[in-house]
Amino acid sequence: MTLAEKLLKEFEQLTEEKKQEVIDFVEFIKTKDQREIETLMEPVINENREALEELAK
């Protein structure tokens, strides 16, 4: 059984309320990951702003 299959099997056994909690948690993780990427990229963008603006033309 793959990890996805196991997750789906476990998910299907939850109540609707618990399923929503799982979905909320997954969305939280995705948002957290996106914020971490943005935080890591900010200094790179700031250090190379001129070059990036030139490339955008």
DSSP file (Angstrom, degrees, kcal/mol; ACC not computed):
  #  RESIDUE AA STRUCTURE BP1 BP2  ACC     N-H-->O    O-->H-N    N-H-->O    O-->H-N    TCO  KAPPA ALPHA  PHI   PSI    X-CA   Y-CA   Z-CA
    1    1 A M              0   0    0      0, 0.0     2,-0.0     0, 0.0     0, 0.0   0.000 360.0 360.0 360.0 130.8    0.0    0.0    0.0
    2    2 A T     >  -     0   0    0      1,-0.1     4,-2.4     4,-0.0     5,-0.2  -0.308 360.0-108.9 -76.7 166.0    1.4    3.4   -1.0
    3    3 A L  H  > S+     0   0    0      1,-0.2     4,-2.7     2,-0.2     5,-0.2   0.900 120.8  52.0 -61.1 -41.2    1.5    6.3    1.4
    4    4 A A  H  > S+     0   0    0      2,-0.2     4,-2.5     1,-0.2    -1,-0.2   0.903 109.7  49.0 -63.5 -41.1   -1.3    8.0   -0.6
    5    5 A E  H  > S+     0   0    0      2,-0.2     4,-2.5     1,-0.2    -2,-0.2   0.910 111.9  48.6 -64.7 -41.9   -3.5    4.9   -0.4
    6    6 A K  H  X S+     0   0    0     -4,-2.4     4,-2.5     2,-0.2     5,-0.2   0.926 112.1  49.2 -63.4 -44.7   -2.9    4.6    3.4
    7    7 A L  H  X S+     0   0    0     -4,-2.7     4,-3.0     1,-0.2    -2,-0.2   0.929 111.9  48.0 -60.6 -45.8   -3.7    8.3    3.9
    8    8 A L  H  X S+     0   0    0     -4,-2.5     4,-2.5     2,-0.2    -1,-0.2   0.908 111.1  51.0 -62.8 -42.3   -6.9    8.1    1.8
    9    9 A K  H  X S+     0   0    0     -4,-2.5     4,-0.7     2,-0.2    -1,-0.2   0.930 114.8  42.7 -60.8 -46.2   -8.0    4.9    3.7
   10   10 A E  H >< S+     0   0    0     -4,-2.5     3,-0.8     1,-0.2     4,-0.4   0.910 113.2  53.1 -66.0 -42.2   -7.5    6.6    7.0
   11   11 A F  H >< S+     0   0    0     -4,-3.0     3,-1.6     1,-0.2    -2,-0.2   0.896 103.2  57.0 -60.0 -42.8   -9.1    9.9    5.8
   12   12 A E  H 3< S+     0   0    0     -4,-2.5    -1,-0.2     1,-0.3    -2,-0.2   0.738 101.8  57.2 -63.6 -22.6  -12.2    8.1    4.6
   13   13 A Q  T << S+     0   0    0     -3,-0.8    -1,-0.3    -4,-0.7    -2,-0.2   0.546  89.9  96.3 -86.2  -7.4  -12.8    6.7    8.2
   14   14 A L  S <  S-     0   0    0     -3,-1.6     2,-0.1    -4,-0.4    -3,-0.0  -0.392  81.1-105.9 -80.8 158.6  -12.8   10.2    9.8
   15   15 A T     >  -     0   0    0      1,-0.1     4,-2.5    -2,-0.1     5,-0.2  -0.345  37.2-104.7 -71.0 164.3  -15.9   12.2   10.6
   16   16 A E  H  > S+     0   0    0      1,-0.2     4,-2.1     2,-0.2     5,-0.1   0.884 123.0  53.8 -59.2 -38.3  -16.7   15.1    8.4
   17   17 A E  H  > S+     0   0    0      1,-0.2     4,-1.6     2,-0.2    -1,-0.2   0.920 110.5  45.1 -63.2 -44.2  -15.5   17.5   11.1
   18   18 A K  H  > S+     0   0    0      2,-0.2     4,-2.2     1,-0.2    -2,-0.2   0.863 109.0  56.6 -69.1 -35.6  -12.1   15.7   11.4
   19   19 A K  H  X S+     0   0    0     -4,-2.5     4,-2.4     1,-0.2    -1,-0.2   0.917 106.4  50.6 -60.0 -42.2  -11.8   15.6    7.6
   20   20 A Q  H  X S+     0   0    0     -4,-2.1     4,-2.7     1,-0.2    -1,-0.2   0.883 107.6  53.3 -64.1 -37.4  -12.1   19.4    7.6
   21   21 A E  H  X S+     0   0    0     -4,-1.6     4,-2.3     2,-0.2    -1,-0.2   0.905 108.6  49.7 -62.2 -41.3   -9.4   19.6   10.3
   22   22 A V  H  X S+     0   0    0     -4,-2.2     4,-2.4     2,-0.2    -2,-0.2   0.928 111.9  47.7 -63.0 -45.0   -7.1   17.5    8.1
   23   23 A I  H  X S+     0   0    0     -4,-2.4     4,-2.4     1,-0.2    -2,-0.2   0.916 111.0  51.2 -63.0 -43.1   -7.8   19.8    5.1
   24   24 A D  H  X S+     0   0    0     -4,-2.7     4,-2.2     1,-0.2    -1,-0.2   0.904 110.3  49.9 -59.6 -41.4   -7.2   22.9    7.2
   25   25 A F  H  X S+     0   0    0     -4,-2.3     4,-2.5     2,-0.2    -2,-0.2   0.907 109.4  50.3 -65.7 -42.3   -3.9   21.4    8.4
   26   26 A V  H  X S+     0   0    0     -4,-2.4     4,-2.3     1,-0.2    -1,-0.2   0.918 111.3  48.9 -61.7 -43.4   -2.8   20.6    4.8
   27   27 A E  H  X S+     0   0    0     -4,-2.4     4,-2.4     1,-0.2    -1,-0.2   0.884 109.6  52.8 -64.1 -37.8   -3.6   24.2    3.8
   28   28 A F  H  X S+     0   0    0     -4,-2.2     4,-2.8     2,-0.2    -2,-0.2   0.930 109.0  49.2 -61.2 -46.2   -1.7   25.5    6.8
   29   29 A I  H  X S+     0   0    0     -4,-2.5     4,-2.6     1,-0.2    -2,-0.2   0.915 111.3  49.3 -61.2 -43.4    1.4   23.5    5.8
   30   30 A K  H  X S+     0   0    0     -4,-2.3     4,-2.2     2,-0.2    -1,-0.2   0.918 113.0  46.8 -62.5 -43.3    1.2   24.8    2.2
   31   31 A T  H  X S+     0   0    0     -4,-2.4     4,-2.4     2,-0.2    -2,-0.2   0.912 112.0  50.8 -64.2 -43.1    0.9   28.4    3.3
   32   32 A K  H  X S+     0   0    0     -4,-2.8     4,-2.1     1,-0.2    -2,-0.2   0.916 110.5  49.2 -61.3 -44.6    3.7   28.0    5.8
   33   33 A D  H  X S+     0   0    0     -4,-2.6     4,-2.2     1,-0.2    -1,-0.2   0.902 110.4  51.1 -61.7 -41.5    6.0   26.5    3.1
   34   34 A Q  H  X S+     0   0    0     -4,-2.2     4,-2.5     1,-0.2    -2,-0.2   0.909 109.5  49.9 -63.5 -42.5    5.1   29.4    0.7
   35   35 A R  H  X S+     0   0    0     -4,-2.4     4,-2.5     1,-0.2    -1,-0.2   0.891 109.4  52.0 -63.7 -38.9    6.0   32.0    3.4
   36   36 A E  H  X S+     0   0    0     -4,-2.1     4,-2.1     2,-0.2    -1,-0.2   0.907 109.9  48.7 -64.1 -41.3    9.3   30.2    4.0
   37   37 A I  H  X S+     0   0    0     -4,-2.2     4,-2.2     2,-0.2    -2,-0.2   0.928 112.0  48.9 -63.1 -45.2   10.1   30.3    0.3
   38   38 A E  H  X S+     0   0    0     -4,-2.5     4,-1.8     1,-0.2    -2,-0.2   0.897 110.5  51.1 -61.9 -40.4    9.2   34.0    0.1
   39   39 A T  H  < S+     0   0    0     -4,-2.5    -1,-0.2     1,-0.2    -2,-0.2   0.888 112.3  46.5 -64.4 -39.5   11.3   34.8    3.2
   40   40 A L  H  X S+     0   0    0     -4,-2.1     4,-0.6     1,-0.2    -1,-0.2   0.848 114.7  47.1 -70.1 -34.2   14.3   33.0    1.6
   41   41 A M  H  X S+     0   0    0     -4,-2.2     4,-2.8     1,-0.2     5,-0.2   0.751  92.0  79.9 -81.1 -25.0   13.8   34.7   -1.7
   42   42 A E  H  X S+     0   0    0     -4,-1.8     4,-2.7     1,-0.2     5,-0.2   0.899  94.7  44.7 -53.8 -49.7   13.4   38.3   -0.4
   43   43 A P  H  > S+     0   0    0      0, 0.0     4,-2.5     0, 0.0    -1,-0.2   0.887 113.3  51.8 -63.7 -36.1   17.2   38.9    0.1
   44   44 A V  H  X S+     0   0    0     -4,-0.6     4,-1.2     2,-0.2    -2,-0.2   0.929 112.2  45.8 -64.5 -44.4   18.0   37.4   -3.3
   45   45 A I  H  < S+     0   0    0     -4,-2.8     3,-0.4     1,-0.2     7,-0.2   0.930 113.6  48.9 -64.0 -45.7   15.4   39.7   -5.0
   46   46 A N  H >< S+     0   0    0     -4,-2.7     3,-0.9    -5,-0.2     4,-0.2   0.891 111.1  49.6 -63.1 -39.6   16.6   42.8   -3.1
   47   47 A E  H 3< S+     0   0    0     -4,-2.5    -1,-0.2     1,-0.2    -2,-0.2   0.753 122.1  33.9 -70.0 -23.8   20.3   42.1   -3.9
   48   48 A N  T 3X S+     0   0    0     -4,-1.2     4,-2.6    -3,-0.4     5,-0.2   0.074  78.8 123.1-119.6  23.2   19.5   41.6   -7.6
   49   49 A R  H <> S+     0   0    0     -3,-0.9     4,-2.7     1,-0.2     5,-0.2   0.897  74.5  49.5 -55.1 -47.4   16.6   44.1   -8.0
   50   50 A E  H  > S+     0   0    0     -4,-0.2     4,-2.1     1,-0.2    -1,-0.2   0.936 113.3  45.8 -60.4 -47.0   18.3   46.1  -10.8
   51   51 A A  H  > S+     0   0    0      1,-0.2     4,-2.2     2,-0.2    -1,-0.2   0.901 113.5  49.8 -64.3 -40.4   19.2   43.0  -12.9
   52   52 A L  H  X S+     0   0    0     -4,-2.6     4,-1.6     2,-0.2    -1,-0.2   0.892 110.2  50.1 -66.2 -39.4   15.7   41.5  -12.4
   53   53 A E  H  X S+     0   0    0     -4,-2.7     4,-0.5    -5,-0.2    -1,-0.2   0.876 110.6  50.6 -65.8 -36.3   14.0   44.8  -13.4
   54   54 A E  H >< S+     0   0    0     -4,-2.1     3,-0.9    -5,-0.2    -2,-0.2   0.906 110.2  49.1 -67.1 -41.2   16.2   44.9  -16.5
   55   55 A L  H 3< S+     0   0    0     -4,-2.2    -1,-0.2     1,-0.2    -2,-0.2   0.802 103.7  61.6 -66.7 -28.4   15.3   41.3  -17.4
   56   56 A A  H 3<        0   0    0     -4,-1.6    -1,-0.2     1,-0.3    -2,-0.2   0.659 360.0 360.0 -73.7 -15.2   11.6   42.1  -16.9
   57   57 A K    <<        0   0    0     -3,-0.9    -1,-0.3    -4,-0.5    -2,-0.1   0.502 360.0 360.0 -72.1 360.0   11.7   44.7  -19.8
